Amino acid sequence: MPTSRTGRPPVQRASRRPAVPRPSPENAVQRLYTRARKAWDRPLTAYYLILGGSLLITVLGLVMVYSASQITALQMSLPGSFFFRKQFLAASIGTVLLLVASRMPVKLHRALAYPILAGAVFLMALVQVPGIGMSVNGNQNWISLGGSFQIQPSEFGKLALVLWAADLLARKQDKKLLTQWKHMLVPLVPVAFLLLGLIMLGGDMGTAIILTAILFGLLWLAGAPTRLFVGVLSIAGLIGMILIKTSPNRMARLACIGATEPKSGGADCWQAVHGIYALASGGIFGSGLGASVEKWGQLPEAHTDFIFAVTGEELGLAGTLSVLALFAALGYAGIRVAGRTEDPFVRYAAGGVTTWITAQAVINIGAVLGLLPIAGVPLPLFSYGGSALLPTMFAIGLLIAFARDDPAARAALSMRQPRFGRKRAGGAVPARGPRRWNTMRRRAPSARSSGER
């Protein structure tokens, strides 16, 4: 055995391990993308997006209503938390409605379609009765409930149209009548025009635009041919142009699109311009919660129609992008629910609710950004207003019920482990095999539709 110069045996060095090739950044990104796609395709994704997205929007809306309405309340000699308390009460009632709607079977939703429509039409007609209806900001669309509480029946007309039209189209599809244009339009379009007429009697064109968007969304889901779709759209556009041309107030709102000065072309664009000022002064992360300057009397309707501008001023670009991301997730989840069901009522109702919330959010945010005329519609689940919040939260409950009713989602929910170590009857929890999410992506072809009226 050879020795070293010191007489000691040489130290045996460990052989080097072969170098393991590090994963390339492309492979890491690909694996991350694959994992994200698998998580995105799980059957409960839509359920969690709807529940979590609506909850976050509502909670953030409560915070911003409290921040944006304090100065307005103090200027009216009211407590600073006056509007927040009313909104919190409406959110609490709306949460109960959401839970009730999410647990109701589809058959019961269909059974409620006609009573809700009849009640909405009655209340919308009652608004025009002298001594009962109230005028707010020039619109005769309110009924006083006593004290400071008011109700706007046209907001419930959106929910009524969605439920009734979904039930009507589902029954006609089961009887294979939607291939005839007469059955596709009658009585859907006349009833929608009845609701639009009652709304326009009060001068609320913003809500009328939302109802029109819901109508076209339902016709598109029903497979209306292009010429029929274009024909109805042309008629609605012509009526809208006439209503705009005959109203100086609406013409002034059109003139304020993209305005940068309070007086633009002879029109008063104070609200639109100060909304842009609020967004521009927010920067990336905002001036801080409660530190808005525009809400001190400069920006009208800071806690209702222009609450998105105050959000941009106090929370900055990060806050506004977060709100947009939540609405995008909610819209995607609604489209996913409508696209993965074999029940025609669920498809039409989910598509109608998604069109309603998405169109209203786009119109509100577009007006704040100066890209669209100010229509006077609130940001869903976010702006102050109990009349708008209650039917919207009930509609969110509809989407949650539809997302839970999917067979794949029901199977995923039934496979959950019992909480807190509870055991099922008969002993320990039986062992289960690995969950196979890919087999539960779509509804089985043999699924039955919900019952008819």
C-alpha positions in Angstrom: 0.0 0.0 0.0 1.6 3.3 -1.1 2.2 5.9 1.6 2.6 9.6 1.6 5.7 11.6 2.5 4.6 11.7 6.1 4.3 8.0 6.3 0.5 8.0 6.5 -1.7 6.3 4.1 -3.1 8.6 1.5 -6.6 10.0 1.9 -9.1 8.3 -0.3 -11.2 11.0 -2.1 -14.8 10.3 -2.8 -15.6 9.9 -6.4 -17.6 12.8 -7.9 -21.2 12.2 -8.8 -22.1 12.8 -12.3 -23.6 16.3 -12.7 -27.4 16.3 -12.9 -28.6 18.6 -15.6 -30.6 21.4 -14.2 -34.1 21.9 -15.6 -34.2 24.6 -18.2 -36.4 27.6 -17.6 -38.6 26.5 -20.5 -39.3 23.2 -18.8 -40.1 24.8 -15.5 -42.5 27.3 -17.2 -44.1 24.4 -19.1 -44.6 22.4 -15.9 -46.0 25.4 -14.1 -48.4 26.0 -17.0 -49.5 22.4 -17.0 -50.2 22.4 -13.3 -52.1 25.7 -13.6 -54.1 24.3 -16.4 -55.0 21.1 -14.5 -56.1 23.2 -11.5 -58.1 25.5 -13.8 -59.9 22.5 -15.4 -61.1 21.1 -12.1 -64.8 20.8 -11.8 -65.1 23.1 -8.8 -63.1 25.9 -10.4 -66.2 27.8 -11.5 -67.9 27.3 -8.1 -64.9 28.8 -6.2 -64.5 31.6 -8.7 -68.1 32.7 -8.4 -68.2 32.4 -4.6 -64.8 33.9 -3.9 -65.0 36.6 -6.6 -68.4 37.9 -5.6 -67.4 37.8 -1.9 -64.2 39.8 -2.5 -66.0 42.3 -4.8 -68.7 42.9 -2.2 -66.3 43.2 0.8 -64.1 45.6 -1.1 -67.2 47.5 -2.2 -68.2 48.0 1.4 -64.8 49.4 2.3 -64.9 51.8 -0.6 -68.5 52.9 0.0 -67.5 53.7 3.6 -64.5 55.7 2.4 -66.2 57.5 -0.5 -69.4 58.4 1.2 -68.2 59.9 4.5 -67.8 63.5 3.1 -71.2 63.3 1.3 -72.9 62.1 4.5 -71.3 64.9 6.6 -72.3 67.5 4.0 -75.9 66.3 4.4 -75.6 66.6 8.2 -75.7 62.9 8.6 -73.3 60.5 10.5 -70.2 59.7 8.5 -71.1 56.0 8.5 -74.7 56.6 7.3 -74.4 55.2 3.8 -72.1 52.4 4.9 -74.6 51.1 7.4 -77.4 51.1 4.9 -75.1 49.3 2.4 -74.0 46.8 5.1 -77.7 46.1 5.9 -78.4 45.5 2.2 -75.3 43.2 1.9 -76.5 41.2 4.9 -79.9 40.7 3.4 -78.4 40.0 0.0 -76.1 37.3 1.6 -79.2 35.6 2.9 -80.8 35.7 -0.6 -77.6 34.4 -2.1 -77.5 31.4 0.3 -81.2 30.7 -0.3 -80.8 30.9 -4.1 -77.7 28.7 -4.0 -79.6 26.0 -2.2 -82.8 26.1 -4.2 -83.3 23.3 -6.8 -83.5 24.3 -10.5 -87.2 23.4 -10.6 -88.0 25.9 -7.9 -86.1 28.6 -9.8 -88.2 27.9 -12.8 -91.4 28.0 -10.8 -90.5 31.5 -9.5 -89.9 32.9 -12.9 -93.5 34.0 -13.6 -94.3 35.4 -10.1 -91.1 37.4 -10.1 -91.9 38.8 -13.6 -95.5 39.7 -12.6 -94.2 41.4 -9.4 -91.6 43.4 -11.2 -94.1 44.6 -13.9 -96.5 45.6 -11.2 -93.9 47.6 -9.2 -92.5 49.2 -12.3 -96.1 50.3 -13.3 -96.7 51.5 -9.7 -93.7 53.9 -10.0 -95.6 56.0 -12.5 -98.6 56.5 -10.1 -98.6 60.0 -8.7 -97.9 60.1 -5.0 -96.3 56.7 -5.0 -93.4 57.0 -7.4 -90.4 59.2 -6.6 -88.0 61.1 -8.8 -84.3 60.9 -8.0 -81.8 62.9 -10.2 -84.5 63.4 -12.8 -85.5 59.7 -13.1 -89.0 58.6 -12.0 -88.0 55.1 -11.0 -88.2 54.9 -7.3 -90.8 53.9 -4.6 -90.4 55.2 -1.0 -90.5 52.5 1.7 -90.6 55.1 4.5 -87.8 57.1 6.1 -84.6 57.0 4.1 -85.3 53.7 2.4 -86.2 53.5 -1.2 -86.5 50.8 -3.8 -85.9 50.9 -7.6 -88.2 48.2 -9.2 -86.3 48.4 -12.5 -83.3 46.6 -10.9 -85.5 43.6 -10.1 -86.8 43.8 -13.7 -83.3 42.5 -14.8 -83.6 39.4 -12.7 -87.2 38.9 -13.8 -86.3 39.0 -17.5 -83.4 36.5 -17.0 -85.5 33.9 -15.2 -88.6 34.2 -17.3 -86.8 34.3 -20.6 -84.6 31.3 -19.6 -87.7 29.2 -18.7 -89.5 30.3 -21.9 -86.6 29.5 -24.2 -85.9 26.2 -22.4 -89.5 25.0 -22.9 -89.4 26.0 -26.5 -86.1 24.2 -27.1 -87.5 21.0 -25.5 -90.3 21.2 -28.0 -87.9 22.0 -30.9 -89.6 25.4 -31.6 -86.6 27.6 -31.6 -85.8 26.8 -35.3 -88.8 29.1 -36.2 -88.1 32.8 -35.9 -91.6 33.6 -34.7 -91.3 31.3 -31.7 -87.8 32.8 -31.0 -89.1 36.3 -30.9 -92.6 35.9 -29.5 -93.3 36.5 -26.7 -89.7 37.2 -25.6 -89.2 40.5 -27.5 -92.6 42.0 -26.8 -92.3 41.3 -23.0 -88.8 42.8 -23.1 -90.1 45.8 -24.9 -92.8 46.1 -22.2 -90.2 46.3 -19.5 -88.1 48.7 -21.5 -91.1 50.9 -22.0 -91.9 51.0 -18.3 -88.3 51.9 -17.6 -88.1 54.6 -20.2 -91.3 56.2 -18.9 -89.1 57.2 -15.9 -86.3 58.3 -18.1 -83.7 55.7 -16.9 -81.9 54.9 -20.2 -78.9 53.3 -18.4 -81.0 50.5 -17.0 -82.8 50.1 -20.4 -79.4 49.6 -22.0 -78.6 46.7 -19.6 -82.0 45.1 -20.3 -81.3 45.4 -24.0 -77.9 43.7 -23.5 -79.6 40.8 -21.6 -82.1 40.4 -24.4 -79.4 40.2 -27.1 -77.4 37.8 -25.0 -80.4 35.5 -24.7 -81.1 35.6 -28.4 -77.5 34.8 -29.1 -77.6 31.8 -26.8 -80.8 30.7 -28.4 -79.0 30.5 -31.7 -80.8 33.4 -33.5 -79.7 33.7 -37.1 -77.5 36.6 -38.1 -80.2 38.4 -40.1 -82.7 38.1 -37.3 -80.1 39.3 -34.8 -79.1 42.2 -36.9 -82.7 43.2 -37.5 -83.6 43.3 -33.8 -80.3 45.2 -33.1 -81.1 47.7 -35.9 -84.6 48.4 -34.5 -83.2 48.8 -30.9 -80.4 51.1 -32.2 -82.9 53.2 -34.1 -85.1 53.6 -31.1 -82.0 54.5 -29.0 -80.9 57.1 -31.4 -84.3 58.7 -31.4 -84.4 58.8 -27.6 -80.9 60.3 -27.5 -81.6 62.9 -30.2 -84.7 64.1 -28.4 -83.0 64.6 -25.0 -80.5 67.5 -24.6 -79.2 65.8 -21.4 -78.3 62.6 -23.3 -76.7 64.5 -26.1 -74.6 66.4 -23.6 -73.4 63.0 -22.1 -72.3 61.9 -25.6 -70.4 65.2 -26.0 -68.4 64.4 -22.8 -66.8 61.2 -24.1 -63.0 61.8 -23.9 -63.4 65.3 -22.5 -60.5 66.8 -20.6 -62.1 70.1 -19.6 -65.2 70.7 -17.4 -66.7 72.7 -20.3 -66.3 70.8 -23.5 -68.1 71.9 -26.7 -70.7 73.8 -24.6 -71.6 70.7 -22.5 -71.1 70.4 -18.7 -68.6 67.6 -18.3 -67.7 68.3 -14.7 -68.4 64.8 -13.4 -66.6 63.0 -16.3 -63.5 65.2 -16.1 -63.2 65.0 -12.4 -63.5 61.2 -12.6 -60.4 61.2 -14.9 -58.7 63.6 -12.4 -59.3 61.1 -9.6 -57.9 58.2 -11.6 -54.9 60.2 -12.9 -53.9 61.3 -9.4 -53.9 57.7 -8.0 -50.6 56.5 -9.5 -49.6 52.9 -9.1 -50.6 52.3 -5.5 -52.9 55.2 -4.8 -52.8 58.0 -2.2 -54.0 55.7 0.5 -57.4 54.4 1.7 -59.5 57.4 2.8 -57.1 60.0 1.3 -59.1 60.9 -1.8 -59.3 64.6 -2.6 -62.0 64.4 -5.3 -64.6 63.0 -2.9 -64.6 66.3 -1.0 -67.3 67.7 -3.1 -65.5 67.8 -6.5 -66.7 64.5 -7.8 -70.5 64.0 -7.9 -71.9 60.5 -7.0 -68.5 59.5 -5.6 -70.0 56.5 -3.7 -72.4 55.3 -6.4 -71.8 55.6 -10.1 -68.2 56.9 -9.8 -66.9 54.8 -7.0 -64.4 53.2 -9.4 -62.8 56.6 -9.8 -62.4 56.9 -6.0 -60.9 53.4 -5.9 -58.4 54.4 -8.5 -57.4 57.5 -6.5 -57.1 55.8 -3.2 -55.8 52.3 -4.2 -54.1 53.3 -7.5 -53.7 51.2 -10.6 -53.1 48.1 -8.5 -56.6 48.5 -6.9 -58.4 49.1 -10.2 -56.7 46.2 -11.9 -57.7 43.9 -9.0 -61.3 44.9 -9.4 -61.1 44.3 -13.1 -59.5 40.9 -12.5 -62.3 39.9 -10.1 -65.0 40.8 -12.6 -63.1 39.0 -15.4 -62.9 35.9 -13.2 -66.6 36.2 -12.4 -67.5 36.5 -16.1 -65.3 33.6 -17.1 -66.9 31.4 -14.4 -70.4 32.3 -15.6 -69.5 31.5 -19.2 -68.0 28.2 -18.1 -71.2 27.2 -16.2 -73.3 28.1 -19.2 -71.1 26.2 -21.6 -70.7 23.0 -19.7 -74.3 22.2 -19.0 -76.8 20.1 -20.9 -79.8 21.7 -19.2 -81.2 24.5 -21.4 -82.6 26.5 -18.6 -79.3 26.5 -16.7 -77.5 27.6 -19.9 -79.9 30.5 -20.7 -80.1 31.7 -17.0 -76.3 31.5 -16.5 -75.7 33.2 -19.8 -78.3 35.9 -19.0 -76.8 36.6 -15.5 -73.3 36.7 -16.9 -74.3 39.1 -19.7 -76.1 41.3 -17.1 -73.2 41.7 -14.7 -70.5 41.9 -17.4 -72.4 44.5 -19.5 -73.2 46.6 -16.5 -69.6 46.6 -15.2 -68.3 47.5 -18.7 -70.7 50.4 -19.1 -69.9 51.8 -15.6 -66.1 51.5 -15.9 -66.2 52.7 -19.5 -68.0 55.8 -18.4 -65.5 56.5 -15.6 -62.6 56.1 -18.0 -64.2 58.5 -20.4 -64.7 55.9 -23.1 -68.5 55.6 -22.9 -71.2 58.1 -22.1 -72.3 58.3 -18.5 -75.3 56.0 -18.2 -76.0 56.3 -14.5 -75.7 52.6 -13.7 -73.9 51.3 -10.6 -70.9 49.0 -10.6 -72.4 45.5 -9.7 -71.8 44.4 -6.1 -69.5 47.4 -5.6 -71.4 50.7 -5.7 -73.7 52.0 -3.1 -77.4 51.0 -3.6 -79.4 48.3 -2.0 -81.9 48.1 -4.9 -79.1 47.0 -7.2 -77.3 44.9 -4.7 -80.2 42.6 -3.7 -81.2 41.2 -7.1 -77.5 40.9 -8.1 -76.6 38.8 -5.1 -79.7 36.6 -5.8 -78.4 36.2 -9.3 -75.0 35.2 -8.0 -76.7 32.6 -5.9 -78.2 31.3 -9.1 -74.8 30.9 -10.6 -73.5 29.1 -7.5 -76.5 26.7 -7.6 -75.9 25.9 -11.2 -72.1 25.4 -10.6 -72.9 23.0 -7.7 -75.5 21.2 -9.8 -73.0 20.0 -12.4 -72.5 16.3 -12.1 -68.7 16.6 -12.0 -68.9 19.3 -9.3 -71.3 17.1 -7.2 -69.0 14.2 -7.5 -66.0 16.3 -6.4 -68.0 17.7 -3.4 -69.0 14.2 -2.4 -65.4 13.0 -2.4 -64.3 15.5 0.2 -62.9 14.1 3.4 -65.0 14.7 6.5 -63.8 17.6 8.6 -62.4 17.5 12.2 -61.7 13.8 12.1 -65.3 12.8 12.0 -66.0 9.3 10.9 -68.9 8.1 8.8 -71.5 5.7 10.1 -70.1 2.2 10.2 -66.5 2.9 11.0 -63.5 4.6 9.5 -63.6 6.4 6.2 -63.1 3.9 3.4 -60.0 4.4 1.3 -60.5 6.0 -2.0 -58.5 5.8 -5.1 -56.9 8.9 -6.7 -59.2 11.5 -7.9 -59.5 11.7 -11.7 -60.5 15.2 -12.5 -60.1 14.8 -16.2 -63.1 12.4 -16.3 -65.4 15.0 -14.7 -65.0 17.9 -17.0 -68.3 17.9 -18.8 -71.8 16.8 -18.0 -72.7 13.3 -19.0 -74.6 13.2 -22.3 -77.5 11.3 -20.7 -78.1 14.0 -18.1 -81.8 15.0 -17.8 -83.0 18.5 -18.0 -84.8 20.1 -15.2 -88.6 19.8 -15.0 -90.9 22.0 -17.0 -93.7 24.2 -15.8 
